[in-house]
Amino acid sequence: MNRNLFLIKGFRYGLCTAGFLPILRSGLNTTLISSYPDCKKKMKFVQAWAKRLIDVVDTKLSKEEGFRLMEFCGRSCFISHQNSGKPVVKMELNDFIEHLKTIWSEEAVTREGEIVFIKYKSKDQPDKCLCPLVNTFPSEISDTFCLCSVGYLKQMFETYTDKRVKVDILETIIGGGDICSFRVEL
């Protein structure tokens, strides 16, 4: 099998699935994780594995391949979060923006013509990234990981508005910024 194809498929399905454990750890079921000492050991393994994978993306893939891989992962992450079995209700862009403001905050989403600016961070821990997987890493991880959010936002906008979008990273917490900020161009 082509190694790049293997990495892309493995990352798309493996890391996105592995990302489920940190979500549990971040609050949905803290009792479950803390009740089983073996889970903490497994969690450390998942964290180390994900960090090594991002290191491989940075050192063994071209910039374009790494970008595509992380975008696929972000798209897959969004799809897995939306897989409730219920049909998606399409929205006009302004309605979708208002919906996002109710989920994140009033200042998290602004629109200037055909450009939407997204600024998000954890409400509970403003100095932390919104991604639960990132917040569980015991050491720094490359900001390549933030490209996952590009795919997530693309899939989210395209799913709810039926509009193709281009997403650019403006600033990320992992990259040393104070907030995660994105530019979405319709």
N, CA, C and O of each residue as an XYZ file, in Angstrom:
744
protein
N       0.849     -1.185      0.000
C       0.000      0.000      0.000
C       0.893      1.246      0.000
O       1.943      1.248      0.642
N       0.500      2.270     -0.689
C       1.186      3.543     -0.723
C       1.253      4.112      0.693
O       0.221      4.225      1.354
N       2.451      4.475      1.174
C       2.628      4.939      2.546
C       1.842      6.205      2.826
O       1.245      6.337      3.895
N       1.830      7.138      1.886
C       1.065      8.371      2.094
C      -0.420      8.081      2.217
O      -1.102      8.653      3.067
N      -0.923      7.189      1.365
C      -2.335      6.814      1.442
C      -2.622      6.128      2.774
O      -3.658      6.372      3.393
N      -1.706      5.272      3.212
C      -1.861      4.594      4.493
C      -1.945      5.611      5.629
O      -2.818      5.518      6.493
N      -1.022      6.592      5.621
C      -1.034      7.610      6.669
C      -2.317      8.421      6.642
O      -2.911      8.695      7.684
N      -2.745      8.806      5.435
C      -3.975      9.594      5.331
C      -5.160      8.810      5.870
O      -5.929      9.326      6.681
N      -5.313      7.574      5.429
C      -6.434      6.765      5.910
C      -6.303      6.475      7.400
O      -7.282      6.556      8.141
N      -5.116      6.143      7.828
C      -4.908      5.841      9.242
C      -5.189      7.043     10.115
O      -5.811      6.917     11.170
N      -4.740      8.197      9.689
C      -4.964      9.407     10.464
C      -6.443      9.757     10.494
O      -6.995     10.086     11.544
N      -7.077      9.683      9.335
C      -8.481     10.052      9.240
C      -9.332      9.212     10.188
O     -10.201      9.735     10.885
N      -9.079      7.927     10.206
C      -9.915      7.040     11.008
C      -9.336      6.798     12.396
O     -10.083      6.699     13.369
N      -8.032      6.702     12.497
C      -7.407      6.370     13.772
C      -7.395      7.512     14.762
O      -7.872      7.357     15.886
N      -6.856      8.665     14.368
C      -6.734      9.749     15.319
C      -8.083     10.329     15.677
O      -8.314     10.694     16.829
N      -8.975     10.420     14.712
C     -10.292     10.959     15.038
C     -11.004     10.049     16.030
O     -11.721     10.529     16.908
N     -10.815      8.755     15.899
C     -11.390      7.819     16.854
C     -10.679      7.948     18.190
O     -11.324      7.944     19.238
N      -9.363      8.062     18.164
C      -8.604      8.206     19.400
C      -8.975      9.489     20.128
O      -8.857      9.564     21.351
N      -9.415     10.482     19.399
C      -9.818     11.740     20.006
C     -11.023     11.612     20.911
O     -11.301     12.523     21.691
N     -11.745     10.511     20.831
C     -12.928     10.315     21.660
C     -12.575     10.195     23.134
O     -13.302     10.719     23.978
N     -11.479      9.519     23.469
C     -11.101      9.356     24.872
C     -10.844     10.690     25.570
O     -11.317     10.875     26.691
N     -10.111     11.634     24.954
C      -9.918     12.914     25.630
C     -11.233     13.656     25.843
O     -11.379     14.385     26.824
N     -12.184     13.477     24.941
C     -13.474     14.132     25.124
C     -14.122     13.599     26.389
O     -14.673     14.366     27.178
N     -14.059     12.293     26.585
C     -14.585     11.724     27.821
C     -13.856     12.300     29.022
O     -14.474     12.661     30.023
N     -12.546     12.380     28.915
C     -11.739     12.871     30.028
C     -12.053     14.325     30.340
O     -11.946     14.744     31.493
N     -12.440     15.102     29.333
C     -12.643     16.526     29.526
C     -13.950     16.861     30.215
O     -14.227     18.038     30.447
N     -14.756     15.883     30.547
C     -15.921     16.243     31.327
C     -17.172     15.457     31.057
O     -18.036     15.394     31.931
N     -17.321     14.851     29.896
C     -18.553     14.132     29.614
C     -18.721     12.924     30.528
O     -19.840     12.559     30.888
N     -17.604     12.310     30.898
C     -17.695     11.155     31.767
C     -16.399     11.005     32.560
O     -15.714      9.989     32.450
N     -16.069     12.009     33.350
C     -14.827     12.022     34.106
C     -14.744     10.848     35.062
O     -13.667     10.288     35.267
N     -15.868     10.470     35.648
C     -15.892      9.357     36.590
C     -15.413      8.078     35.926
O     -14.650      7.319     36.523
N     -15.850      7.831     34.703
C     -15.463      6.618     34.003
C     -13.949      6.522     33.866
O     -13.365      5.485     34.183
N     -13.317      7.572     33.405
C     -11.870      7.550     33.185
C     -11.126      7.442     34.515
O     -10.208      6.631     34.641
N     -11.503      8.237     35.497
C     -10.769      8.230     36.758
C     -11.025      6.975     37.575
O     -10.239      6.671     38.472
N     -12.085      6.239     37.304
C     -12.407      5.018     38.045
C     -11.525      3.852     37.644
O     -11.381      2.899     38.410
N     -10.946      3.902     36.488
C     -10.154      2.802     35.972
C      -8.726      3.266     35.737
O      -8.448      3.958     34.758
N      -7.807      2.883     36.648
C      -6.415      3.335     36.511
C      -5.814      3.003     35.153
O      -4.977      3.751     34.647
N      -6.233      1.887     34.553
C      -5.696      1.506     33.258
C      -6.063      2.531     32.176
O      -5.336      2.679     31.194
N      -7.175      3.229     32.351
C      -7.581      4.241     31.361
C      -6.588      5.392     31.309
O      -6.311      5.917     30.231
N      -6.051      5.791     32.449
C      -5.061      6.870     32.459
C      -3.816      6.459     31.685
O      -3.239      7.253     30.942
N      -3.414      5.212     31.872
C      -2.251      4.689     31.145
C      -2.540      4.684     29.640
O      -1.688      5.073     28.840
N      -3.730      4.247     29.262
C      -4.108      4.221     27.844
C      -4.203      5.633     27.282
O      -3.841      5.878     26.132
N      -4.693      6.561     28.103
C      -4.801      7.946     27.659
C      -3.419      8.516     27.360
O      -3.240      9.208     26.357
N      -2.447      8.234     28.214
C      -1.084      8.707     27.973
C      -0.532      8.116     26.674
O       0.190      8.787     25.936
N      -0.874      6.866     26.405
C      -0.452      6.232     25.158
C      -1.059      6.963     23.961
O      -0.356      7.253     22.992
N      -2.358      7.264     24.021
C      -3.049      7.966     22.923
C      -2.414      9.337     22.700
O      -2.182      9.744     21.562
N      -2.134     10.046     23.795
C      -1.519     11.365     23.673
C      -0.134     11.278     23.016
O       0.186     12.056     22.118
N       0.664     10.342     23.466
C       2.010     10.189     22.901
C       1.934      9.777     21.438
O       2.704     10.265     20.611
N       1.006      8.880     21.117
C       0.837      8.435     19.747
C       0.443      9.600     18.840
O       0.996      9.756     17.751
N      -0.513     10.417     19.287
C      -0.964     11.552     18.478
C       0.165     12.557     18.276
O       0.326     13.099     17.183
N       0.940     12.805     19.317
C       2.063     13.741     19.186
C       3.087     13.201     18.182
O       3.591     13.950     17.345
N       3.392     11.910     18.265
C       4.332     11.318     17.306
C       3.785     11.421     15.883
O       4.531     11.698     14.943
N       2.497     11.199     15.732
C       1.886     11.273     14.405
C       2.018     12.681     13.821
O       2.349     12.833     12.645
N       1.766     13.694     14.619
C       1.912     15.070     14.136
C       3.373     15.350     13.793
O       3.660     16.052     12.824
N       4.292     14.806     14.583
C       5.718     14.955     14.255
C       6.035     14.314     12.903
O       6.822     14.858     12.128
N       5.426     13.161     12.620
C       5.612     12.492     11.326
C       5.028     13.352     10.201
O       5.647     13.510      9.149
N       3.852     13.896     10.426
C       3.226     14.768      9.422
C       4.167     15.928      9.107
O       4.356     16.287      7.945
N       4.757     16.511     10.156
C       5.656     17.660      9.963
C       6.958     17.299      9.258
O       7.499     18.113      8.509
N       7.467     16.089      9.487
C       8.793     15.753      8.970
C       8.802     14.848      7.747
O       9.784     14.839      7.005
N       7.746     14.093      7.517
C       7.767     13.102      6.439
C       6.829     13.409      5.276
O       6.971     12.831      4.198
N       5.888     14.299      5.480
C       4.950     14.639      4.408
C       5.243     16.035      3.887
O       5.785     16.878      4.603
N       4.882     16.269      2.640
C       4.999     17.630      2.121
C       3.975     18.497      2.850
O       3.039     17.989      3.469
N       4.164     19.783      2.768
C       3.234     20.715      3.412
C       1.813     20.498      2.889
O       0.853     20.505      3.660
N       1.688     20.307      1.574
C       0.368     20.085      0.961
C      -0.263     18.784      1.460
O      -1.453     18.750      1.771
N       0.535     17.711      1.537
C       0.004     16.428      2.017
C      -0.431     16.532      3.474
O      -1.482     16.017      3.856
N       0.382     17.198      4.278
C       0.034     17.389      5.691
C      -1.237     18.197      5.853
O      -2.080     17.882      6.693
N      -1.374     19.246      5.041
C      -2.579     20.072      5.099
C      -3.812     19.243      4.747
O      -4.822     19.302      5.448
N      -3.731     18.469      3.661
C      -4.874     17.644      3.234
C      -5.228     16.610      4.296
O      -6.402     16.379      4.583
N      -4.217     16.000      4.868
C      -4.435     14.997      5.901
C      -5.161     15.592      7.105
O      -6.138     15.022      7.590
N      -4.686     16.727      7.578
C      -5.309     17.361      8.741
C      -6.707     17.874      8.404
O      -7.603     17.822      9.246
N      -6.901     18.370      7.183
C      -8.237     18.818      6.783
C      -9.206     17.646      6.771
O     -10.338     17.777      7.235
N      -8.779     16.505      6.248
C      -9.633     15.306      6.263
C     -10.015     14.933      7.688
O     -11.161     14.579      7.962
N      -9.043     15.016      8.590
C      -9.307     14.667      9.984
C     -10.350     15.614     10.583
O     -11.272     15.176     11.270
N     -10.199     16.903     10.319
C     -11.171     17.881     10.832
C     -12.563     17.662     10.268
O     -13.553     17.748     10.995
N     -12.641     17.381      8.982
C     -13.943     17.098      8.373
C     -14.568     15.859      9.018
O     -15.756     15.848      9.339
N     -13.763     14.830      9.200
C     -14.243     13.595      9.810
C     -14.694     13.836     11.248
O     -15.693     13.268     11.688
N     -13.975     14.662     11.967
C     -14.330     14.993     13.347
C     -15.704     15.669     13.386
O     -16.550     15.314     14.206
N     -15.923     16.642     12.499
C     -17.227     17.305     12.458
C     -18.336     16.302     12.139
O     -19.378     16.289     12.794
N     -18.104     15.473     11.143
C     -19.112     14.491     10.736
C     -19.430     13.548     11.896
O     -20.593     13.213     12.121
N     -18.410     13.122     12.629
C     -18.663     12.210     13.748
C     -19.458     12.900     14.853
O     -20.262     12.252     15.523
N     -19.253     14.191     15.055
C     -20.028     14.927     16.061
C     -21.464     15.151     15.620
O     -22.355     15.275     16.461
N     -21.702     15.204     14.331
C     -23.045     15.481     13.807
C     -23.815     14.221     13.454
O     -24.946     14.307     12.975
N     -23.241     13.076     13.676
C     -23.871     11.827     13.262
C     -24.944     11.376     14.262
O     -24.812     10.327     14.892
N     -25.994     12.170     14.400
C     -27.068     11.854     15.336
C     -28.180     11.059     14.669
O     -29.104     10.596     15.339
N     -28.096     10.900     13.367
C     -29.142     10.199     12.641
C     -30.253     11.123     12.184
O     -31.101     10.736     11.380
N     -30.247     12.339     12.694
C     -31.260     13.325     12.299
C     -30.778     14.063     11.064
O     -29.583     14.324     10.924
N     -31.697     14.403     10.163
C     -31.279     15.170      8.980
C     -30.810     16.572      9.383
O     -31.344     17.182     10.310
N     -29.819     17.053      8.676
C     -29.300     18.398      8.928
C     -30.282     19.409      8.369
O     -30.747     19.275      7.237
N     -30.597     20.418      9.162
C     -31.472     21.499      8.715
C     -30.588     22.579      8.113
O     -29.795     23.208      8.813
N     -30.733     22.789      6.809
C     -29.942     23.820      6.119
C     -30.405     25.190      6.587
O     -31.580     25.386      6.901
N     -29.468     26.140      6.632
C     -29.776     27.488      7.104
C     -29.206     28.522      6.153
O     -28.224     28.273      5.454
N     -29.827     29.665      6.138
C     -29.237     30.823      5.473
C     -28.024     31.231      6.308
O     -27.984     30.985      7.513
N     -27.050     31.846      5.672
C     -25.801     32.174      6.340
C     -26.028     32.999      7.610
O     -25.456     32.685      8.654
N     -26.850     34.043      7.538
C     -27.081     34.882      8.722
C     -27.710     34.087      9.859
O     -27.367     34.298     11.022
N     -28.626     33.176      9.539
C     -29.238     32.332     10.572
C     -28.203     31.400     11.188
O     -28.204     31.164     12.396
N     -27.323     30.876     10.348
C     -26.277     29.990     10.847
C     -25.330     30.752     11.769
O     -24.934     30.236     12.814
N     -24.967     31.967     11.393
C     -24.100     32.793     12.240
C     -24.766     33.048     13.592
O     -24.115     32.945     14.632
N     -26.037     33.374     13.584
C     -26.760     33.583     14.843
C     -26.786     32.309     15.682
O     -26.661     32.363     16.906
N     -26.948     31.177     15.027
C     -26.925     29.889     15.723
C     -25.559     29.669     16.388
O     -25.497     29.250     17.544
N     -24.472     29.948     15.669
C     -23.132     29.784     16.230
C     -22.906     30.707     17.425
O     -22.239     30.329     18.387
N     -23.459     31.912     17.365
C     -23.317     32.858     18.481
C     -23.979     32.315     19.744
O     -23.494     32.550     20.851
N     -25.078     31.595     19.581
C     -25.735     31.025     20.767
C     -24.915     29.873     21.347
O     -24.969     29.621     22.551
N     -24.160     29.177     20.502
C     -23.335     28.065     20.976
C     -22.050     28.578     21.614
O     -21.684     28.132     22.701
N     -21.358     29.512     20.956
C     -20.070     29.989     21.444
C     -20.244     31.266     22.252
O     -20.209     31.226     23.482
N     -20.427     32.381     21.590
C     -20.670     33.667     22.242
C     -20.997     34.691     21.170
O     -20.752     34.469     19.984
N     -21.546     35.801     21.596
C     -21.937     36.861     20.664
C     -20.739     37.377     19.861
O     -20.854     37.639     18.663
N     -19.597     37.520     20.524
C     -18.417     38.064     19.846
C     -17.591     37.015     19.108
O     -16.608     37.359     18.452
N     -17.972     35.749     19.203
C     -17.198     34.672     18.581
C     -17.331     34.639     17.058
O     -16.449     34.123     16.373
N     -18.426     35.185     16.525
C     -18.660     35.112     15.085
C     -19.080     36.488     14.583
O     -20.054     37.070     15.063
N     -18.331     36.998     13.610
C     -18.695     38.270     12.983
C     -18.647     38.100     11.475
O     -17.938     37.240     10.952
N     -19.406     38.927     10.794
C     -19.450     38.856      9.336
C     -19.149     40.222      8.747
O     -19.659     41.244      9.204
N     -18.306     40.215      7.720
C     -18.012     41.414      6.948
C     -18.175     41.039      5.482
O     -17.241     40.531      4.862
N     -19.338     41.282      4.936
C     -19.623     40.911      3.550
C     -19.608     39.401      3.383
O     -20.384     38.688      4.019
N     -18.718     38.919      2.523
C     -18.622     37.479      2.263
C     -17.552     36.787      3.123
O     -17.161     35.649      2.862
N     -17.094     37.505      4.149
C     -16.078     36.958      5.051
C     -16.700     36.800      6.440
O     -17.335     37.717      6.961
N     -16.503     35.622      7.025
C     -16.949     35.367      8.396
C     -15.703     35.127      9.234
O     -14.831     34.343      8.859
N     -15.627     35.809     10.370
C     -14.506     35.628     11.286
C     -14.978     34.814     12.484
O     -15.996     35.117     13.105
N     -14.216     33.781     12.785
C     -14.527     32.894     13.900
C     -13.417     33.056     14.937
O     -12.234     32.940     14.618
N     -13.810     33.323     16.172
C     -12.862     33.376     17.284
C     -13.432     32.500     18.376
O     -14.488     32.789     18.938
N     -12.722     31.429     18.670
C     -13.234     30.606     19.746
C     -12.162     30.131     20.698
O     -10.998     29.950     20.341
N     -12.604     29.941     21.915
C     -11.781     29.361     22.957
C     -12.725     28.816     24.019
O     -13.917     29.122     24.020
N     -12.196     28.025     24.900
C     -12.998     27.396     25.929
C     -13.591     28.457     26.862
O     -12.880     29.354     27.315
N     -14.885     28.353     27.146
C     -15.510     29.285     28.086
C     -15.010     29.032     29.499
O     -14.813     29.966     30.276
N     -14.808     27.766     29.822
C     -14.380     27.392     31.172
C     -12.908     27.692     31.427
O     -12.523     28.047     32.541
N     -12.089     27.547     30.390
C     -10.647     27.784     30.515
C     -10.189     28.640     29.335
O      -9.713     28.111     28.331
N     -10.334     29.972     29.457
C     -10.047     30.852     28.316
C      -8.632     30.780     27.779
O      -8.391     31.186     26.642
N      -7.683     30.276     28.564
C      -6.309     30.173     28.075
C      -6.063     28.841     27.372
O      -4.935     28.551     26.972
N      -7.102     28.036     27.219
C      -6.979     26.717     26.603
C      -7.664     26.696     25.242
O      -8.577     27.475     24.968
N      -7.201     25.790     24.409
C      -7.800     25.568     23.098
C      -9.175     24.932     23.270
O      -9.408     24.226     24.252
N     -10.070     25.166     22.349
C     -11.399     24.569     22.389
C     -11.356     23.066     22.124
O     -12.241     22.337     22.571
N     -10.354     22.602     21.416
C     -10.231     21.180     21.089
C      -9.846     20.381     22.334
O      -8.795     20.632     22.924
N     -10.679     19.426     22.740
C     -10.364     18.663     23.953
C      -9.115     17.798     23.811
O      -8.442     17.533     24.806
N      -8.797     17.363     22.622
C      -7.605     16.545     22.439
C      -6.344     17.364     22.703
O      -5.417     16.882     23.353
N      -6.306     18.584     22.210
C      -5.138     19.445     22.395
C      -4.916     19.724     23.878
O      -3.779     19.710     24.349
N      -5.988     19.975     24.610
C      -5.866     20.340     26.021
C      -5.401     19.204     26.915
O      -5.095     19.435     28.085
N      -5.339     17.993     26.404
C      -4.892     16.871     27.221
C      -3.431     16.548     27.015
O      -2.887     15.722     27.748
N      -2.772     17.161     26.050
C      -1.368     16.858     25.799
C      -0.508     17.366     26.948
O      -0.623     18.525     27.345
N       0.363     16.496     27.490
C       1.227     16.915     28.585
C       2.382     17.802     28.123
O       3.009     18.476     28.941
N       2.666     17.808     26.826
C       3.738     18.652     26.289
C       3.223     19.363     25.053
O       2.116     19.105     24.580
N       4.044     20.259     24.543
C       3.642     21.040     23.373
C       3.492     20.144     22.154
O       4.177     19.131     22.011
N       2.585     20.543     21.287
C       2.380     19.849     20.025
C       2.467     20.895     18.924
O       2.145     22.061     19.150
N       2.885     20.500     17.771
C       3.047     21.404     16.633
C       1.709     22.041     16.258
O       0.653     21.419     16.372
N       1.779     23.288     15.810
C       0.554     23.962     15.373
C       0.008     23.383     14.071
O      -1.039     23.822     13.594
N       0.696     22.414     13.496
C       0.132     21.664     12.367
C      -1.205     21.055     12.782
O      -2.120     20.918     11.970
N      -1.300     20.697     14.050
C      -2.539     20.109     14.558
C      -3.727     21.043     14.337
O      -4.854     20.574     14.178
N      -3.498     22.347     14.323
C      -4.572     23.336     14.167
C      -5.218     23.280     12.785
O      -6.324     23.786     12.600
N      -4.545     22.675     11.822
C      -5.139     22.530     10.494
C      -6.383     21.647     10.539
O      -7.214     21.694      9.632
N      -6.510     20.854     11.581
C      -7.717     20.050     11.781
C      -8.935     20.970     11.883
O      -9.999     20.657     11.349
N      -8.778     22.100     12.567
C      -9.889     23.048     12.718
C     -10.306     23.656     11.391
O     -11.471     24.007     11.205
N      -9.363     23.782     10.467
C      -9.695     24.280      9.130
C     -10.705     23.330      8.476
O     -11.727     23.770      7.950
N     -10.414     22.034      8.513
C     -11.328     21.044      7.945
C     -12.655     21.000      8.679
O     -13.710     20.859      8.060
N     -12.603     21.120     10.000
C     -13.824     21.106     10.811
C     -14.744     22.264     10.407
O     -15.937     22.071     10.171
N     -14.169     23.465     10.334
C     -14.976     24.641      9.966
C     -15.487     24.552      8.532
O     -16.631     24.918      8.261
N     -14.648     24.068      7.606
C     -15.108     23.900      6.223
C     -16.325     22.981      6.177
O     -17.347     23.314      5.578
N     -16.201     21.828      6.815
C     -17.294     20.858      6.782
C     -18.543     21.420      7.456
O     -19.657     21.215      6.973
N     -18.364     22.116      8.552
C     -19.499     22.688      9.276
C     -20.243     23.704      8.399
O     -21.464     23.626      8.262
N     -19.517     24.649      7.810
C     -20.166     25.665      6.974
C     -20.808     25.026      5.747
O     -21.939     25.358      5.392
N     -20.096     24.120      5.105
C     -20.626     23.491      3.899
C     -21.846     22.633      4.203
O     -22.771     22.564      3.394
N     -21.860     21.981      5.355
C     -22.993     21.135      5.728
C     -24.244     21.971      5.991
O     -25.324     21.647      5.497
N     -24.102     23.033      6.759
C     -25.280     23.801      7.171
C     -25.730     24.853      6.172
O     -26.910     25.203      6.139
N     -24.804     25.370      5.347
C     -25.192     26.456      4.440
C     -25.191     26.063      2.971
O     -25.653     26.835      2.130
N     -24.684     24.882      2.643
C     -24.558     24.447      1.250
C     -23.682     25.381      0.424
O     -23.834     25.452     -0.795
N     -22.778     26.089      1.065
C     -21.854     26.987      0.363
C     -20.436     26.468      0.538
O     -20.050     26.065      1.635
N     -19.657     26.477     -0.545
C     -18.241     26.112     -0.470
C     -17.502     27.275      0.183
O     -17.794     28.440     -0.085
N     -16.550     26.946      1.034
C     -15.820     27.987      1.737
C     -14.317     27.718      1.705
O     -13.866     26.593      1.490
N     -13.570     28.779      1.923
C     -12.120     28.700      2.107
C     -11.871     29.166      3.545
O     -12.402     30.192      3.971
N     -11.071     28.417      4.277
C     -10.802     28.763      5.672
C      -9.304     28.991      5.853
O      -8.487     28.178      5.420
N      -8.954     30.095      6.491
C      -7.571     30.418      6.807
C      -7.426     30.591      8.315
O      -8.310     31.133      8.978
N      -6.308     30.127      8.841
C      -5.989     30.338     10.250
C      -5.393     31.731     10.398
O      -4.464     32.096      9.678
N      -5.930     32.503     11.334
C      -5.365     33.812     11.631
C      -4.462     33.751     12.864
O      -3.411     34.391     12.914
N      -4.893     32.968     13.857
C      -4.149     32.876     15.110
C      -4.606     31.622     15.850
O      -5.782     31.261     15.791
N      -3.679     30.953     16.550
C      -4.066     29.808     17.372
C      -3.334     29.853     18.712
O      -2.244     30.414     18.830
N      -3.955     29.257     19.698
C      -3.354     29.175     21.021
C      -2.085     28.318     20.954
O      -1.062     28.672     21.541
N      -2.154     27.194     20.240
C      -0.976     26.338     20.103
C       0.165     27.095     19.433
O       1.331     26.908     19.780
N      -0.176     27.949     18.472
C       0.834     28.730     17.756
C       1.334     29.938     18.530
O       2.109     30.735     17.999
N       0.897     30.086     19.789
C       1.373     31.187     20.625
C       0.411     32.351     20.742
O       0.727     33.340     21.404
N      -0.757     32.265     20.117
C      -1.733     33.350     20.198
C      -2.571     33.288     21.467
O      -2.465     32.352     22.260
N      -3.394     34.293     21.637
C      -4.273     34.356     22.803
C      -5.610     33.666     22.563
O      -6.353     33.387     23.504
N      -5.904     33.397     21.305
C      -7.198     32.851     20.929
C      -7.039     32.082     19.619
O      -6.059     32.280     18.899
N      -7.979     31.223     19.311
C      -7.999     30.565     18.004
C      -8.913     31.386     17.111
O     -10.085     31.584     17.433
N      -8.394     31.858     16.010
C      -9.127     32.778     15.144
C      -8.991     32.317     13.688
O      -7.905     31.962     13.231
N     -10.121     32.333     12.975
C     -10.166     31.839     11.608
C     -10.933     32.806     10.721
O     -11.829     33.521     11.170
N     -10.557     32.804      9.453
C     -11.240     33.611      8.428
C     -11.913     32.630      7.483
O     -11.247     31.791      6.876
N     -13.235     32.733      7.356
C     -13.999     31.860      6.480
C     -14.504     32.703      5.314
O     -15.274     33.645      5.504
N     -14.065     32.355      4.108
C     -14.463     33.107      2.914
C     -15.437     32.270      2.107
O     -15.167     31.119      1.764
N     -16.581     32.880      1.812
C     -17.605     32.178      1.041
C     -17.293     32.240     -0.437
O     -18.046     31.703     -1.250
